[in-house]
Amino acid sequence: MSRNIQRAGKRDDRPRRSCRRPQLKYWMALLCLGLCGTAAAQGIGGRLGNMTNGGGLANNPFSHRGGEGKDSLSRPHKHVEENITIHYQYLDDVKTYSLDTSINDFYRYIPLKDHDAYLGNLGTPTRSLIYEPSLQPGWDPGFHAFDDYRLTLDRTPFYETTRPYTVLEYLIGAKQEQMIDVFHTQNPRDNFNFGFHYRKINAPGYFRNQNTNDDSYNVFLHYNTRNKRYNLYASFISNKLNTGENGGIRNDSLLTDPDFTDRRTIPTNLGGDDPSPVGFFSTPIATKSAFKETGFLFRQQYDWGKGDTLQINDTTRKYIFNPVFRVEHTLRTGKIAATYSDSISGETPDYYLFKYDLDNLDGGKVLAEHNWTYFSNDLSVMQFPVRGNLAHFLKAGASYETVRGQFLYNSLSFSNILGHFEYHNTTKNRKWELDALGQLYLAGNNFGDYHISGSLSRYLNDKLGDVKVAFGNVNQTPSFVYRFFQSNRFLSLNTDLKKSNTTLLQFIADNQELKYHLAVNYYLLTNYTYFKSFLESGQYSTAFNLLQVLFSKQFTLGHFNWYVDLAYQQTDGAAPLHVPNFWTRNRFTFEGTFFKNLILCTGVELRYNTAYYADDYSPVLQQFVSQRVEKIGNDYPDVGAFIHFRIKTFTAFVRAENLNAFVGRNIIQIPHYPYPDFAFRVGLKWGYIN
């Protein structure tokens, strides 16, 4: 559903000198430089207004930290804004964003979120310590352990820039951890933009058999005709995510055993006794999970309305078009594949016996493959009641989708028909914003699924900031993996699952003047679906609630800053949903601009959460598993020190992480998957304006 703001007035009818050939030459040179491994780019994105995370950033629920559009190129960084103006939008979003040039938060430059728990190596499966449910009805294959590393169609940014812009970024860490990120966008013409984003992650890890080797691509373009009546958006994504599976270490006490100071000698549950070989562009992984995805989106819009040419001065004119009615067609197609493979040589690991009840594999193989193909068509109409206000519209439409699943021994296919509507109104004075959304599956496999939501926000003033109240209710068929999972050794089948229902009541206060953000979320969950073992799914039929309070604030005294992020979560103790009651992240920094061009941020960072029954991880299923046997917690925070600085368009990050390893054992957030020891990370980022 589109919420596109067409920014009239960008066209200048004066003759222009062609510069496409020099731009192409520079672009090719920079692309070759990036692919040689000298740098990488951070794709800048993340949709605001997500009800799940309290309206904050895409990478965490605390929005005041200088998120999208908050500390951007529109600020007085003269070396940038004298050369380029760049903005971007997401499909189905009325807001326009500017690039974020702040350097105080390292988690904007890596795929992990600051409140993620993960298996101990960059690229391994993650889960959030702060509850973030999916509020989307309809078909879902259910493989989300690698979501943080994916580039997605829904999160593709579409840019508008006055100059070709390239960002190259390179991150290197201990044990040969590397990440390359390359991003480029340009407007060959004022009504046509294209770009691409590539990310490579390769990390052997501290512990045996946890290699990761990821490649992600995104290519996008946007074209609109000179009369601004027709718009075309296209996006292609590809994710190839591979991670070694070691099943965790066999005994946590080995972390303090002096005989195992080399962590790769600690025995693990899977993958054999020999460390896997390491290669940056090709890393063989014996026991591994893989998530592969390709997707294509094609959207067309045609508008009816009125255009006009305004004379700005003697030589400059700009064309304005105000649509009244729009027809929109969106096509999506793609493939998703989740696989697990372990070629067993010798004796069957005890891990398979205890976790999956598998015995006497006789040097065989454990294999699971789920392959999905989907195709959907959506036709929508939109009306804009107030001329010149594209953030005030009414939209209605219908979609038809087909889905096919292919497994080891069988296959299935089905279709769905759904209807949807949306009403959005941002008043011209920008003080009030109203949004109402509805989706209903009218026929097909997901018949009866629905989503309704509404929100009302008000800008009070500079001192009081913004406040928002919101409501949402989702009735959804449980993800397919809860109902059916097939491997060559076992079949997990649950045909008794009912539709789950989630209700959200939300209040948000966001104040840029006082630099704080507050979100209070109240969830009511019925038929909560989860994995109760490494093999079986379950459903908690009793309704229960979860109260979530998220608060963040920046305190400033001269060059000294304290960024505090807090999360409080309280739920029914009998429910299988387990989250820490308290989580916090604190950054104590010294920052400022020195020697005219040096922007510096240095300090320490601490993260801590209370002990709780943290979910275990089932590698064959690629799923996190609820458990009530062992509470996971640490007596001390996760501590790091850092120096971040920027000189014009060059940014560097130097970080000493996991300092807590000097005084105690490794941090553990998922049972038997310890975090790395003390390590350095160095990151470099360059922005190029052609």
Residue pairs with C-beta under 8 A, 6 or more apart in sequence:
1 92
1 380
1 395
1 397
1 420
1 422
1 437
2 91
2 92
2 299
2 301
2 326
2 328
2 380
2 382
2 395
3 92
3 93
3 94
3 391
3 393
3 424
4 89
4 91
4 94
4 231
4 301
4 390
5 89
5 94
5 95
5 96
5 390
5 391
6 224
6 228
6 231
6 321
6 323
6 390
7 87
7 96
7 160
8 228
8 318
8 319
8 320
8 321
8 322
9 310
9 318
9 319
9 320
10 160
10 190
10 318
11 190
11 191
11 226
11 318
11 319
12 190
12 316
12 317
12 318
13 316
13 317
13 319
14 315
14 316
20 188
22 690
23 164
23 186
23 188
23 690
26 164
26 688
26 690
27 164
27 166
27 184
27 186
27 690
30 166
30 168
30 184
30 688
30 690
31 182
31 184
33 39
33 168
34 40
34 41
34 166
34 168
34 180
34 182
34 198
35 182
37 170
37 178
37 180
37 280
38 168
38 170
39 168
39 169
39 170
39 180
39 182
39 684
39 685
39 686
40 168
40 169
40 170
40 171
40 179
40 180
40 181
40 182
40 199
40 200
40 685
41 166
41 167
41 168
41 169
41 181
41 182
41 183
41 184
41 197
41 198
41 685
42 108
42 109
42 167
42 169
42 181
42 183
42 685
43 151
43 157
43 181
43 183
43 197
43 199
43 218
44 68
44 88
44 99
44 100
44 157
44 183
45 58
45 68
45 88
45 90
45 155
45 156
45 157
46 57
46 58
46 59
46 67
46 68
46 155
47 58
47 90
47 93
47 154
47 155
48 55
48 56
48 57
48 58
48 63
48 67
48 68
48 69
48 93
48 95
48 97
49 55
49 93
49 95
49 455
50 56
50 58
51 135
51 453
51 455
51 470
51 472
51 504
51 506
52 132
52 133
52 134
52 135
53 60
53 61
53 130
53 132
53 519
54 61
54 63
54 506
54 508
54 517
54 519
54 521
54 548
54 550
55 63
55 468
55 506
55 508
55 510
55 519
56 62
56 63
56 67
56 517
56 519
56 550
57 63
57 65
57 67
57 68
58 68
58 155
59 107
59 108
59 113
59 114
60 107
60 113
60 114
60 115
60 565
61 115
61 130
61 132
61 519
61 550
61 567
62 517
62 550
62 552
62 565
63 70
63 510
63 517
63 552
64 70
64 510
64 511
64 512
64 515
64 516
64 517
64 552
64 553
64 554
65 102
65 104
65 105
65 552
65 554
65 563
66 100
66 102
66 104
66 105
67 100
68 97
68 98
68 100
69 95
69 96
69 97
69 98
69 100
70 100
70 102
70 512
71 100
71 101
71 102
72 97
72 98
72 99
72 100
72 101
73 80
73 81
73 84
73 85
73 86
73 98
73 99
73 101
74 81
74 98
75 101
77 101
79 597
79 648
79 649
80 101
80 648
80 649
80 687
80 689
83 163
83 689
84 161
84 162
84 163
84 165
84 689
85 161
85 162
86 98
86 99
86 159
86 160
86 161
86 162
86 165
86 185
87 96
87 97
87 98
87 159
87 160
87 161
88 96
88 97
88 99
88 157
88 158
88 159
88 160
89 95
89 96
89 97
89 157
89 158
90 154
90 155
90 156
90 157
90 158
91 154
91 156
91 158
91 233
91 297
91 299
92 154
94 390
94 391
94 424
94 426
97 157
100 108
101 646
102 108
103 599
103 601
103 644
103 645
103 646
103 651
103 653
104 561
104 563
104 587
104 589
104 591
104 601
104 644
105 114
105 587
106 642
106 644
106 653
106 655
106 683
107 113
107 114
109 169
109 171
109 653
109 683
109 685
110 122
110 171
110 179
111 122
111 148
111 149
111 199
111 201
112 118
112 122
112 126
112 148
113 126
113 128
113 148
114 565
114 585
114 607
115 128
115 129
115 130
115 567
115 583
115 585
116 126
116 127
116 128
116 129
116 148
117 126
117 127
117 128
117 129
117 614
117 669
117 670
118 124
118 125
118 126
118 127
118 669
118 670
118 673
119 125
119 126
119 210
119 243
119 617
119 670
119 673
120 205
120 206
120 207
120 210
120 673
120 674
120 675
120 676
121 177
121 203
121 205
121 206
121 207
121 210
121 212
121 243
121 676
122 173
122 177
122 179
122 201
122 203
122 212
123 149
123 201
123 202
123 203
123 212
123 213
123 214
123 241
123 243
124 205
124 210
124 212
124 243
125 145
125 146
125 243
125 289
125 617
125 622
125 624
126 145
126 146
126 147
126 148
127 145
127 615
127 624
127 670
129 567
129 579
129 580
129 583
129 609
129 669
130 548
130 550
130 567
130 569
130 579
130 583
131 523
131 546
131 548
131 569
131 577
131 579
133 502
133 523
133 525
134 140
134 144
134 476
135 451
135 453
135 472
135 474
135 502
135 504
136 451
136 474
136 476
137 439
137 441
137 446
137 449
137 450
137 451
137 474
137 475
137 476
137 477
138 401
138 416
138 418
138 439
138 441
138 446
138 449
138 476
138 477
139 374
139 401
139 403
139 414
139 416
139 445
139 446
139 477
139 480
140 476
140 479
140 480
141 336
141 338
141 370
141 372
141 405
141 479
141 480
141 481
142 479
142 480
142 481
142 482
142 623
143 291
143 336
143 338
143 370
143 481
143 622
143 623
145 289
145 291
145 617
145 622
145 623
145 624
146 239
146 241
146 243
146 291
146 622
149 201
149 214
149 216
149 239
149 241
150 216
150 237
150 239
150 241
150 291
150 293
151 197
151 199
151 216
151 217
151 218
151 237
151 238
151 239
152 237
152 295
153 235
153 237
153 295
153 296
153 297
153 332
153 334
156 218
156 220
156 235
156 237
156 297
157 220
158 193
158 220
158 222
158 233
159 185
159 187
159 193
159 195
159 222
160 187
160 193
160 222
161 185
161 186
161 187
161 193
162 187
163 186
163 689
163 690
164 184
164 185
164 186
164 187
164 689
164 690
165 184
165 185
165 186
165 687
165 688
165 689
165 690
166 182
166 183
166 184
166 687
166 688
166 690
167 181
167 182
167 183
167 184
167 685
167 686
167 687
167 688
168 181
168 182
168 183
168 685
168 686
168 688
169 179
169 180
169 181
169 182
169 683
169 684
169 685
169 686
170 178
170 179
170 180
170 181
170 683
170 684
170 685
171 177
171 178
171 179
171 180
171 181
171 653
171 681
171 682
171 683
171 684
172 178
172 681
172 682
172 683
173 203
173 679
173 680
173 681
173 682
174 206
174 676
174 677
174 679
174 680
174 681
175 203
175 204
175 205
175 206
175 676
175 679
176 202
176 203
176 204
176 278
176 280
177 202
177 203
177 204
177 205
177 681
178 200
178 201
178 202
178 203
178 280
179 199
179 200
179 201
179 202
179 203
180 198
180 199
180 200
181 197
181 198
181 199
181 200
182 196
182 197
182 198
182 199
183 195
183 196
183 197
183 198
184 195
184 196
185 193
185 194
185 195
186 193
186 194
186 195
186 690
187 193
188 194
191 223
191 224
191 225
191 226
191 228
192 221
192 222
192 223
192 224
193 221
193 222
193 223
194 219
194 220
194 221
194 222
195 219
195 220
195 221
196 217
196 218
196 219
196 220
197 216
197 217
197 218
198 215
198 216
198 217
198 218
199 214
199 215
199 216
200 214
200 215
200 216
201 212
201 213
201 214
202 212
202 213
202 214
202 280
202 281
202 283
203 211
203 212
204 210
204 211
204 276
204 278
204 283
205 211
205 212
205 244
205 676
206 263
206 264
206 676
206 677
207 246
207 249
207 263
207 264
207 266
207 268
207 674
208 246
208 264
208 265
208 266
208 267
208 268
208 271
208 273
208 275
208 276
209 244
209 245
209 246
209 268
209 270
209 271
209 272
209 275
209 276
209 285
209 286
209 287
210 243
210 244
210 245
210 246
211 242
211 243
211 244
211 276
211 278
211 283
211 285
212 241
212 242
212 243
212 244
213 242
213 243
213 282
213 283
213 285
214 239
214 240
214 241
214 242
215 238
215 239
215 240
216 237
216 238
216 239
216 240
216 241
217 236
217 237
217 238
217 239
218 235
218 236
218 237
218 238
219 235
219 236
220 233
220 234
220 235
220 236
221 232
221 233
221 234
221 235
222 231
222 232
222 233
222 234
223 231
223 232
224 230
224 231
224 232
226 319
227 307
227 319
227 321
228 303
228 307
228 319
228 321
229 302
229 303
229 304
229 305
229 321
229 323
230 300
230 301
230 302
230 303
231 299
231 300
231 301
231 303
232 298
232 299
232 300
232 301
233 297
233 298
233 299
234 296
234 297
234 298
234 299
235 295
235 296
235 297
236 294
236 295
236 296
236 297
237 293
237 294
237 295
237 334
238 293
238 294
238 295
239 291
239 292
239 293
239 294
240 290
240 292
241 290
241 291
241 292
242 283
242 285
242 288
242 289
242 290
243 285
243 288
243 289
243 290
244 271
244 276
244 285
244 286
244 287
244 288
245 270
245 271
245 287
245 288
245 289
245 340
245 342
245 619
246 268
246 269
246 270
246 271
246 287
247 268
247 269
247 270
247 271
247 349
247 351
247 355
247 619
247 672
248 268
248 269
248 617
248 670
248 671
248 672
248 673
249 255
249 266
249 267
249 268
249 269
249 672
249 673
249 674
250 266
250 267
250 268
250 269
250 672
252 665
252 668
252 672
252 674
254 260
254 266
254 267
255 266
255 665
255 666
255 674
256 665
260 266
263 676
263 677
264 275
267 273
269 349
269 350
269 351
269 672
270 287
270 342
270 349
270 351
270 619
271 286
271 287
271 342
272 286
272 287
272 345
276 283
276 284
276 285
276 286
277 283
277 284
286 342
286 343
287 341
287 342
287 343
287 619
288 340
288 341
288 342
289 338
289 339
289 340
289 619
289 622
290 337
290 338
290 339
290 340
290 341
291 336
291 337
291 338
291 622
292 335
292 336
292 337
292 339
293 334
293 335
293 336
293 337
294 334
294 335
295 332
295 333
295 334
295 335
296 331
296 332
296 333
296 334
297 330
297 331
297 332
298 330
298 331
298 332
299 328
299 329
299 330
299 331
300 328
300 329
301 326
301 327
301 328
301 329
302 326
302 327
303 321
303 323
303 324
303 325
303 326
304 323
304 324
304 325
304 326
305 321
305 322
305 323
305 324
305 325
305 384
305 387
306 321
306 322
306 324
306 387
307 319
307 320
307 321
307 322
308 319
308 320
308 321
309 317
309 318
309 319
309 320
310 317
310 318
310 319
310 320
311 317
312 318
322 384
322 387
322 388
323 384
323 390
324 383
324 384
324 387
325 381
325 382
325 383
325 384
326 381
326 382
326 383
326 384
327 379
327 380
327 381
328 378
328 379
328 380
328 381
328 382
328 397
329 377
329 378
329 379
329 380
330 376
330 377
330 378
330 380
331 376
331 377
331 378
332 374
332 375
332 376
332 378
333 373
333 374
333 375
333 376
334 373
334 374
335 371
335 372
335 373
335 374
336 371
336 372
336 374
337 369
337 370
337 371
337 372
338 368
338 369
338 370
338 622
339 367
339 368
339 369
339 370
340 366
340 367
340 368
340 487
340 619
340 620
340 621
340 622
341 365
341 366
341 367
341 368
342 365
342 366
342 367
343 365
344 361
344 363
344 364
344 365
344 366
345 363
346 363
348 358
348 359
348 360
348 361
348 362
352 358
352 359
352 361
352 366
353 359
355 534
355 618
356 489
356 490
356 534
356 535
356 620
357 490
357 535
358 366
358 489
358 490
361 489
365 488
366 487
366 488
366 489
366 620
367 408
367 487
367 488
368 408
368 485
368 486
368 487
368 488
368 620
368 621
369 406
369 407
369 408
370 405
370 407
370 481
370 485
370 486
371 405
371 406
371 407
372 403
372 404
372 405
372 406
373 403
373 404
373 406
374 401
374 402
374 403
374 404
375 401
375 402
376 399
376 400
376 401
376 402
377 399
377 400
377 401
378 397
378 398
378 399
379 397
379 398
379 399
380 395
380 396
380 397
380 398
380 420
381 395
381 396
381 397
382 393
382 394
382 395
383 393
383 394
383 395
384 390
384 392
384 393
385 392
385 393
385 394
386 392
386 428
388 428
389 426
389 428
391 424
391 425
391 426
391 433
392 424
392 425
392 426
392 427
393 422
393 423
393 424
394 421
394 422
394 423
395 421
395 422
395 423
395 424
396 419
396 420
396 421
396 422
397 419
397 420
397 421
398 417
398 418
398 419
398 420
398 442
399 416
399 417
399 418
399 419
399 420
400 415
400 416
400 417
401 415
401 416
401 418
401 444
402 413
402 414
402 415
403 413
403 414
403 415
403 416
403 445
404 411
404 412
404 413
405 411
405 412
405 413
405 480
407 486
408 486
408 487
408 488
409 486
410 486
414 444
414 445
415 444
415 445
416 441
416 443
416 444
416 445
416 446
416 447
417 441
417 442
417 443
417 444
418 439
418 440
418 441
418 442
418 446
418 449
419 439
419 440
419 442
420 437
420 438
420 439
420 440
421 437
421 438
422 435
422 436
422 437
422 438
423 434
423 435
423 436
424 433
424 434
424 435
424 436
425 432
425 433
425 434
425 435
426 432
426 433
426 434
427 433
430 459
431 458
431 459
432 456
432 457
432 458
432 459
433 455
433 456
433 457
433 458
434 454
434 455
434 456
435 453
435 454
435 455
435 456
436 453
436 454
437 451
437 452
437 453
437 454
438 450
438 451
438 452
438 453
439 449
439 450
439 451
439 452
440 449
440 450
441 447
441 448
441 449
441 450
445 477
446 476
446 477
448 475
448 499
449 475
449 476
449 477
449 499
450 473
450 474
450 475
451 472
451 473
451 474
451 475
451 476
452 472
452 473
453 470
453 471
453 472
453 473
454 470
454 471
454 472
455 468
455 469
455 470
455 471
455 506
456 468
456 469
456 470
457 466
457 467
457 468
457 469
457 508
458 466
458 467
458 468
459 465
459 466
460 466
460 467
462 512
462 513
463 511
463 513
463 514
464 511
465 509
465 510
465 511
465 512
465 513
465 514
466 508
466 509
466 510
466 511
467 507
467 508
467 509
467 510
468 506
468 507
468 508
468 509
468 510
469 506
469 507
469 508
470 504
470 505
470 506
470 507
470 508
471 503
471 504
471 505
471 506
472 502
472 503
472 504
472 506
473 501
473 502
473 503
473 504
474 501
474 502
475 499
475 500
475 501
476 499
476 500
476 501
476 502
477 499
478 497
478 499
478 500
478 529
478 537
478 539
479 529
481 537
481 621
481 623
482 494
482 497
482 529
482 531
482 537
483 493
483 494
483 495
483 497
483 537
484 492
484 493
484 494
485 491
485 492
485 493
485 621
486 492
487 620
490 535
492 535
492 536
492 537
492 621
494 536
494 537
494 538
496 539
497 527
497 529
497 537
497 539
498 527
498 539
498 541
499 527
500 525
500 526
500 527
500 528
500 529
500 539
501 525
501 526
501 527
502 523
502 524
502 525
502 526
503 523
503 524
503 525
504 521
504 522
504 523
505 521
505 522
506 519
506 520
506 521
506 522
507 518
507 519
507 520
508 517
508 518
508 519
508 520
509 516
509 517
509 518
510 516
510 517
510 518
511 517
514 553
515 553
515 554
515 555
515 556
516 551
516 552
516 553
516 554
517 550
517 551
517 552
517 553
518 549
518 550
518 551
519 548
519 549
519 550
519 551
520 547
520 548
520 549
520 550
521 546
521 547
521 548
521 549
521 550
522 545
522 546
522 547
522 548
523 545
523 546
523 547
523 548
524 543
524 544
524 545
525 543
525 544
525 545
525 546
525 575
525 577
526 541
526 543
527 539
527 540
527 541
528 539
528 540
528 544
528 575
528 576
528 577
529 537
529 538
529 539
529 540
530 537
530 538
530 539
530 540
530 576
530 577
530 626
531 537
531 538
531 618
531 621
531 623
531 624
531 625
531 626
532 538
532 576
532 625
532 626
533 625
534 616
534 618
534 620
534 621
534 625
535 618
535 621
538 576
540 575
540 576
540 577
542 574
542 575
544 571
544 572
544 574
544 575
544 577
545 571
545 572
546 569
546 570
546 571
546 577
546 579
547 568
547 569
547 570
547 571
548 567
548 568
548 569
549 566
549 567
549 568
549 569
550 565
550 566
550 567
551 565
551 566
551 567
552 563
552 564
552 565
552 566
553 563
553 564
554 561
554 562
554 563
555 561
555 562
555 564
559 590
559 591
559 592
560 588
560 589
560 590
561 587
561 588
561 589
561 590
561 591
561 603
562 586
562 587
562 588
562 589
563 585
563 586
563 587
563 589
564 584
564 585
564 586
565 584
565 585
565 586
566 582
566 583
566 584
567 582
567 583
567 584
568 581
568 582
569 579
569 580
569 581
569 582
569 583
570 581
571 577
571 579
576 626
577 626
578 612
578 613
578 614
578 615
578 626
578 628
579 612
580 609
580 610
580 611
580 612
580 633
581 610
581 612
582 609
582 610
583 607
583 608
583 609
583 610
584 606
584 607
584 608
584 609
585 605
585 606
585 607
586 605
586 606
586 607
587 603
587 604
587 605
587 606
588 603
588 604
588 605
589 601
589 602
589 603
590 600
590 601
590 602
590 603
591 599
591 600
591 601
591 602
591 603
592 599
592 600
593 599
593 600
594 600
597 647
597 648
598 645
598 646
598 647
599 645
599 646
599 647
600 643
600 644
600 645
601 642
601 643
601 644
601 645
602 642
602 643
602 644
602 645
603 641
603 642
604 639
604 640
604 641
604 642
605 639
605 640
605 641
605 642
606 637
606 638
606 639
607 637
607 638
608 634
608 636
608 637
608 638
609 633
610 633
611 631
611 632
611 633
611 634
612 631
612 632
612 633
613 626
613 627
613 628
613 629
613 630
613 631
613 632
614 627
614 631
614 632
614 669
614 670
614 671
615 624
615 625
615 626
615 627
615 670
616 624
616 625
616 627
616 670
616 671
617 623
617 624
617 625
617 670
617 671
617 673
618 624
618 625
624 670
627 671
630 671
632 668
632 669
632 670
632 671
634 660
634 664
634 667
634 668
635 664
636 660
636 663
636 664
637 660
638 658
638 660
638 667
638 675
639 658
639 659
639 660
640 655
640 656
640 657
640 658
640 659
641 655
641 656
641 659
642 653
642 654
642 655
642 656
643 653
643 654
643 655
644 651
644 652
644 653
644 654
645 651
645 652
646 652
649 686
649 687
649 688
649 689
650 684
650 685
650 686
650 687
651 683
651 684
651 685
651 686
652 682
652 683
652 684
652 685
653 681
653 682
653 683
653 684
653 685
654 680
654 681
654 682
655 680
655 681
655 682
655 683
656 678
656 679
656 680
657 676
657 678
657 679
657 680
657 681
658 666
658 667
658 675
658 676
658 677
658 678
658 679
659 678
660 667
661 677
661 678
662 678
665 674
666 674
666 675
666 676
666 677
667 674
667 675
668 674
668 675
669 675
